Amino acid sequence: MSTGERVDEQIAERPGPRVRAGRLVGVVATLVATALAVGLSQGWGRTEQAPAPSSAAASSAAAAPTAPVVLNGTDDAFIQLLIPMNEGALALIDQLDTRPADADPSLRALLGELRKTHEAELRDLRGLLAAGNVPELNIHEGHQMPGMVTDARLAELRAAADAEVPSRAAALIRAHLAQTVVLCRGEQDAGGSPELKALAGRIQQARAAELSALDNRPGASTAAPGG
């Protein structure tokens, strides 16, 4: 049986959540491997050729489709991975918002824009899951996925010396943004849904602009992707 036939069979059968979660973990691993290969060949988080949206509205994806969409295994894995990645980034932004209002002004301004784009992307990603009649599955809880801001990393940030918080937070955000770029490339390479591939392209452009803004803000220090 070909890969396409296996995907069609999975979509047609609509297995239960436990079975789907097991299959999805394997597809996630394939998507991550594909995205990392693309990223290594094209440049990790490279931003110089990507258009830079001038505002959060420019980088926000289109409204969720009203017609049904068909999601293959890669599409499903991409959405189920990007949702917790965005949620982790938003949790980091929430944590930094508890710091004094005058702390890290250039970083705080950027994070305010990131909040808008990430929240809009979550609405669009969940809209595509609903249009594809696919349930949201939290298969990454407790996992140390590349670029994902986990509870453990947030705890480390809370325990860090105050002077280290801006650089540590920026490194976490940069790793998240850079990893999303390569995941979006992987989705566009192996995904099946035209709607989701278009959304991944818009997210990739937004992330490239966000990486450029992060690295070029006043007082920024260049660090290798990590986290």
ABEGO torsion letter per residue (X at the ends): XBAAAAAAAAAAAGBBAAAAAAAAAAAAAAAAAAAAAAAAAAEBGBAAABBBBABAAAABBBBBBABBBBBBAAAAAAAAAAAAAAAAAAAAAAAAAABBAABGAAAAAAAAAAAAAAAAAAAAAAAAAAAAGBBBBBAABGBBBBGBBBAAAAAAAAABBAAAAAAAAAAAAAAAAAAAAAAAAAAAAABABAAAAAAAAAAAAAAAAAAAAAAABBGBBBBBBBX
